[in-house]
Amino acid sequence: MLRTICFASVVLVLAAFPLSIESQQNVAEHYLPPYDNPMITAERFKKILQESPITRWSATTKSSSKDTKEEPVKLNTTYTYRPEWPDPSRKLGTVSAVSFDKDGNVVVFHRVDRIWTGRTFNYANLYQEKSLGPITKNTIIAFDRKTGKVVYECGKNLFYMPHGLTVDHENNIWVTDVALHQVMKLSPKCSSDKPLLVLGTAFSPGIVKKFCKPTAVAVLPNGDFFISDGYCNSRILKLSKEGDIILTWGENSFQGDAHEVAPPNFFAIPHGLTLTKDAELLCVADRENGRVQCFHTSNGTFHSQYHSNTVGDRLFGVGYAPISGGQLFVVNGPENKNNHEVQGYIIDMSTKQVLSKFGPNGSQFSNPHDLAVSEDGSEIYVAELDPPRIHKFVYKNAALSDQIRGDEGEFDEFVVSKQRRRGCLLYGTHKRRHAWDFPTVKTDGFKLGSLLDRKHGFEKLDQNASDEDPDASTSILSSAQFA
């Protein structure tokens, strides 16, 4: 009891007195590297355990083995892979994100010639390759979902290291750049040369009015939006459509003894976001905890979480379709011991069971990073880092689906499944624990609430402030790029 009270007191004190930029960078020294070399990460993790105080989660937060959802090793797939899509004549760099616009086009975010390596950031999360300047070619490309032809493209001379992308109900394009530590709102089809909104300070990681490698954005119908922030701060923010902070919650679960089970509201890289409009939930891909956590969009309180031994310890992206009582679509990531297939998985939100899987030609992905799923669940698109490409999957009853939507010439609104990104890891140490299945109920436990003053929000920055291929690999262990 005393340990729990002390830990809560520390959290409240830290929340009440946000760190300065200088102290923020010092704390960043205790984070794991922003890339996935398992050997370097293991050494770094040992160093962290030696230098950090041990935090052990209360026994009441842990789940017994009976709470783990065990699925058969053999899972069927109900989706057909479309390798001919998109048009192969359009070459892509590392593909970090995918979404749908209002016209049904598949919009991807790629890094052109930029590669995230161990030299890209220092341990204070400062970008080390500013001298390269912004990417001079278009980073945002919209493909026709049927033909795979390019419909429009934009986003040159704006970004340094693209990460997350989502298109909202008004066709605005929201993106995150982990090098800039910024979130941007762009006009539909990038019709304006300058962003409509820029949040954060270019190349300056932090907490107060700043981000540290933000990963993803999800937008509500009323214009309010959520940001997952991200590789360093491990928090979720809800902001008004004007960019003022409404509330924030979350804590880094890499603190202390990472081999214990993290309770709700703790994140090890909140990497991707998706909204369940029917249930009014925000679901977060908690990457290095290998789970999805869902929260009420109204107040950020915890609702439920989903974890499976079949999916494994790393979960990069999450999407949602309001079918059969609600289904989550996720992609996992490679592990140094290759204990799990790198696949897409479909999870029933009611039973928390894995229903089926999908992968390219019945095989595995190499480094999937994000995904988007249509509202009716008939189409899935997966963004992959390496080899760089965008994958298309169609429900096996695809002929009927294509006829319905193709003949009408209209596209029903898509729910975008979001997910994102990267940064810290404990591979090569001890076997990680599973069994995180908490009740599907509201809770007021560990909620930071409106700790950041919403009256101040974020500064609307002048974009001038941010002015200024290696061969594809099939294994993350031998690849130079990870993010």
N, C-alpha and C positions, 0 to 999 in steps of 0.2 A: 504493500500500500504506500509506504513512504517513498519507494523508488518511483512509483507511478505519479505521485503528487509532485515530486521534484522535477520529473521530466515534463509534466504539464506546465509547471512554473517557468521552466526554461523556454518552452515554446512561446508562452505568453509574453515573456520579457523580450524575446527576439522579435516577435511580431509587433510589439508596441514601439520598439526602437529600431527601425530598419537600419541595416548596415550602410555605412558610407561606401562610396565607390572603392576607396582604398582598402577598407576592411573586407569588402565584397570580393576583391581580387585575392586577398590573402586566404579567405575561406575557400576560394576556387582551387587553391593549391591542394586541397584535400579531396578533390573529385578525381575519379578515374579518368583516363585519357579519352579524348573524343574520337577514338577510332577503335577498331575491333581486333587488334592483334592480340591473340589470347595469351601469348607468353609475356609480352610487356604488361598487359592488363593484370595478369596474375601477380607479377612482381609489385606492381603499383598497389594492388589491393592489400598485399601483405604489409606494405609500408603504411597504408591508411590504418589498418587494424592496430599497428604498433603505436601510431601517433594520436589516435582518436579515442575518446572515452567510449566504453562499451555501453550500448543501449540494448536492453533485452525487453522484448515486447511482453506485456502481461500475459499470463497463461490463459486468461479469459478471452484474449483476442485470437487465440490459435484454434484451429479446427482439427478434429480427430480424423483418422484415416477414413472413417465412414462418410465424411463429407466430400471426399474426392470423387469426382465423376469419372468413372472408369469406362472407357469405350472399347469396343473390339479393335484389335490391331488392323483388321481388314475393313476398310470403309469403301463403299461404292461411290461412284461419281455420277451425278445426274446432269453434267454439263459437257458440251462438246467444244473442243479447242478449235479456234479458227486461225491457223498459222499464216494464212494469206493476208490477214488484216494487221496493220494498215498498209498503205502503199509502200512497198520496200524502197522506192526511189527517194523517199524523204528520210534522210539519215538523222539519227538522234544521238545526243550525248547521254550521259547518265540521267535516267528518268526518275525524278524524285516524287512526283505527285500526279494525280489524275482526278478529274471531276467532269460533270456534265453542265453545259449551258442550257438556257431555256429552249433553244432550238433542237436540243438533243444531240448536239455535237459533243464529241469526246475531247476535252481540253486537257493537255498535258503540260507539265512544267519540267524542263530539262536543263542541264548544265552546260550544254554545248561541249567545250573543250576543258572545262574545269573538273578537277579530281580532288576529292577530300582525302587527304593522307595524314599521316602522323605529323607532318610539318606544317599543316594548314593553320593550326591554332597552337598557341603556347598554353601553359597550364593555368594562366589567368584568363583563358578563353578569348584572347585577343587575336584577331586575324593577322596572319603573317605574310600575306601575299597581296597587299594593297597595291604594290607597284605594278601588278598586272592590269590594273584598271578594271572597269566594269566589262561584262561580257558584251562584245560588240555585235553579236548576232541574236536573232530572235530566240527567246527562251520559252515563250508560250505559243503552243501550236494547237489549233482546233482541227480535228479530223471528222469527216463525215462518218457517222457510225455504221453506215451500210457499205459505202464504197471504199472507205479508208483514205480518200483523197483529202488534201489539205483544203480547209474552208477559209481560214484566216490565220495569221500569225503576227506576233508582236512581242514586245518586252526586250528590246535591245538597249544597251547602254544604261541599264537600270540596276542590274543585279551582279553580285559577286559569287554567291553560293546559294542558289535556289534550293528551297526545301518543300514547303507546303503550299498547296493551292486549292481553293474552293470557289465555285461560282454561286452567287446568291440568287434569290428569287427575282431580283431586278436585273440580273445579268452582270452585276458588278463582279470583278475578279479580285479575290483576296489572296495575298501571297505572304509568305515569310521568307526571309533571307537570314541564314544563320551567321554569315560573315558580317553583315551589317547590323545584326541584332535588332532587326526592324520588322514591323508588320505594315503592309501597304494595301490600300484599296484602290483598284484601278477601274476606270470607266469601262462599260461594256465593249468588248472587242478591242480594248485599248484605244478607243476613239480619241482620247486626249493624250498628248505627249507626256503630261505630268500626272502623277498619282492624285487621286481625290483626297486621300488621307494618308499620312505617314505617322506611325507611332514608334517611339523609341529614338535613340540617338545613334547616328551612324558610327559603327566600329567601336562603340562604347558599351560594354556589357554592364548590367547593374540590376537593381531591384526597384528603387523609387523612380517612377516615370520612365523606367528602362526595362529592357528584356535581356536575357542571356540565351542566345541560340533558340529563339521561339520556333515551334515546329508546325503548328496547324491552327486553322480558324474554322469555326462553325457559326452560321448566322441564323438567327431566329426570324420568323415572319415579320415581327414588328421592327426589325432593324438592329436590335441589340445583338451582340455577338460575344463569342467565347474565344479565348486564346490559350493554347497550351504552351507553357513557358518553363521549361522545355528541357534542354540538356543540363542546365546548371541549377535553375531555381526550382524546378520540379513543382510547379503550381498551375492552377487553372484560374483565369481571370474572366469575369463577366463585365462587359462594358456596354454603355449606351451607344446608340447609333452615332452620337456626336463624338464618341471616343472617351467619355468620362467613365471612371471605374465605378462599378456598382458593388462588386464583392470579389473576393479572392479566397482560395483555399488550397491546401496541399502542403506536404512536407517531403523532404528527400529521404527515401527509405534506405539509401546507402549509408546513412549515419550509423555508427556503432556496429553491432554484430549483424551483418547482412545475411547470416545463415539462419536467422530466426524468421518466422513468417511475418510479413508486414501486414498491419491491420488496414482497414479502409482509410481513405484520404491520404495515404502515403504513396508516393510515386517513385519509380526508378526509370525516369525519362517518360513523361506523358508525351507520346509520339504521334498519335492520330486521334481525330475527333469525328463523331457522327451524332446526328440528332434523330430521336424517335419522336416524330411530331405527334403521333397518336397517344403515346404514353408520356409525352412532355419530359423526356429524359435526354441528358447529354451523356454519351458513352465514350470513354477514354481508353485508348490502347496504351496500357501501362507496360511499356516495352520490356524492360529487363526484369520485371516481375511476372512476365508471361501471362497476363490476365487483362480482362476488360472490366473497368469499374464504371458504373452508371450512377448519375446524380440527377436530382430534380433540377430542372432548368430555372425554376422560380427562385430557389434560395440556396442551391448548391449542396443540399444535404444528401448524404449517401443513400442509395436505393438498393443496389445489388451488385454482385460481381460474378465473373465467369472465368473459370480456369479449368484446364483439362490436361492430364498427363499425355494425352495423344498429341496435343498441340505443342507442348513443351514449355521451356523456360523463357522464350523470347517471342514477343507478339508485336509486330510492326504496325499493322494497319487494321482498321475496323470499319465496317459498313453495316447498314441496316436496311431491311425490307419488311414492310408491314404485312407479311403473309403468314398464314398458319399460326396466328397468335404472336407473331414477331420473331424474326430470325436475324442473328448477327452473322456477318461474313467477315472472316479475319484471314490475314496471312501471317505466318510465323517467320522465323529467320534461322539461318544456319548456326549450329553450335559446334564447338571445337571437337566434341566427342561424337558428333553425328548420331545422336541418340534418337532423333525424330526426323521424320520426313519433312522437307521444306515444301509446304503445300498451302493451298487455300482451304479453309474449313468453314462449314456452316453449323451454327450452334442454335438450338432451340432455346429461346429465352424462358419458356415456361418450365421445361424439364432440365435445362442446363446440360443436355446431352449433345455431343457432336453427331450430326445427322449424316454428313457426307463430306467429301473432299473434292478438290479440283486442282489440276496442274497441267502444264503444257504436254500434250500428247501422252497423257497418262503417266508422265514422269514427274520429276521434281523441279522447282524453281532453284535458281542459284542464290540470288539476293533480292527478293521482293521487298518493296518499300512502302507501297500504298495501294489502295484499291477503291473502286467505285462500283456500286451495284444499282441497277434500275429499281424503281419502286415496286414493280411486279416481280422482281427477282429473276427476270428472264435473261438478263445480260450482266456480265461481270467483266470489269477491266482492271488489270493489274499492272502497276508501274514497277519496273525492275531496274536496279542500279547497274548490275553487271552480270551478264551482258546487258548493255543498255537497250531496252525496248519496252513497248507497251503490248500487253497480251489481251486477247479477247476470248471470252467464253460465252457460249449460248446454251440456254436450257435445251435439253434434248428434243423437246417439242418445239423446236425453233421455227419450223415452217409456218405453223399457225401464228406464232408471235410476230414474225416478219410480215405475214400477210395482213394481219390486223392493223399494224402500225404503218406499214408501207402504203397500203391502199388508201388509208384515210389521209395520208400526207400530213398528219399531225403527230406531235410527240407529246405523250402524257408527261406530266412533271416527274422528274427523277429526284429521288432522295440520294444525295451524294454520301458515299461512305468514305470517311476520312480516317486517317491514321498518320503517323509520323515518327519519329526519328532516332536519335543515336547518342551515345556518349560514354557510358561507364559500364564496366563489366567485371565479373569475378570468375571468369572461366579458368579452368585449370587448378582450382583450389579444392573445395569440398563439393560433394554432391548437394545440389540445391533441393529445397523442399517444395512439395506441392501442397494441395489440400486447402485452398482458400475458397470456401463456399459459404458466404455469410447470408443471413436471411434476407429476403426481399421485403424489407420494411424501411420506413423512414427512420432516420436517427439524427440527433443533434450532436452526436459525439464528434469531437475534434473538428470544429468548424471555425475557421478564422474570421468569417463574416466580413464586414466592411472595415478591415484594418487599414486599408489605404483610403485616403480621403477622396471621395468621388468628386468633390468640388474642384479639385485640381486636375485630376485626370492625367492625360498625356499632352505634351506640347505638340501642336501641329507644326511639323518641321518643314522648312524649305528643303526641297529635294536637292538643292545645290549643296546642302550639308553633306550629302553622300556622293558628291561628285568625285568626282575626282577631277593522241589517245593510245594512252597505253592499250595494248591488245586486250580484248575482252577475256575475262577469266571465268571459269565455271566453278571456282571455289573461292569463298571469302577468305580462306586461310592463305591463299597465294596472291590475292588481288591487292593492288595498291590503294584502291578507293573504297571507302566505307563511310556511310552517313545515313 
